[in-house]
Amino acid sequence: RTIDIPAECPRCATPLIEDGAFIRCTNLDCPSRLERAVLYWCRHLEMDGIGEKLTEQLCSTGLVRTLADLYKLSHQDISGLERMADRSASNVIDELEASRSMTLSTFIAALGLPRIGPEIASVIATEVGSLGALLELVEKMDEPPVRGGYPRSKHNPAMSRLIAIDGVGETVARLLLEGLDTRS
């Protein structure tokens, strides 16, 4: 039987693109993208209290617009949602608090960026060393390549630093830097 591939996102009507075996919505403001990112983050960090229904409620009410917003939630915010009793809200807050401290490799992997799973995240974290150093690379991602220096490279220092890591190519380096860039 032939399967009709949708041409546009069923949630926001943005034209979809084929990316290998995946069909992706390119609208960064698509509600489904945010919900999937939040759900992936919570599942990767093994937060059992935050499932699909709660994620949808958190995003649709505007309580969560970014992953960082999860950590701004209060007990009162959550307990006011549908089917959230006082004890359930406390459990969710406890799980969020417990996840505040994590390794850099766990942080990178939990972002759910394309082509960056736990192994690549671990290699990047080991080589880069800290979140601060990684964010410095993000800040430098738009700098022009260094001309006349050694070694000559078509890439800027941020890309060159990431590409030098075993297992990280140009595509993965770009996806990581763009995924961490908060300017968009």
Protein Blocks (a to p, Z undefined) as FASTA:
>chain_A
ZZdddfbdfklopacddehjaccdfbfklmklmmmmmmmmmmmnopaklcfklmmmmmmn
omambfklmmmpcfklmmmpghiafklmmmmmmmmmmmmpccfklmmmmnopghiafklm
mmmmmmnopaklmmmmmmmmmpccdehiacddfbdfklmmmmmpghiafklmmmmmmmmp
mkZZ
